[in-house]
Amino acid sequence: MSADKHWLQEDLPPNVTLGSESLIVGNKIFKRFHSELPDAITIGNASTLHQPHFALGAQAHLSIGDHCFLDSTILLGEQHIQ
């Protein structure tokens, strides 16, 4: 079993923005990420996402606010999740 990856802004796809003091931890989290939008995922400041699964269609946008904690969450959408 491999250790969970800690994602930094430079490791993320170019259309994903991670706020300051935010953290994403997990493996294969972008396996079903297909959004082509320039701002497909925006994560606010001081948020933690542990083992999220981003299952977003080609025109999907996901926005997560500040100070959020998500654990083992599947985020599935074709348009907009806020």
Secondary structure, 3 states (H helix, E strand, C coil): CCCCCEECHHHCCCCEEECCCCEEECCCCCCCECCCCCCCEEECCCCEEECCEEEECCCCEEEECCCCEEECCEEEECCEEC
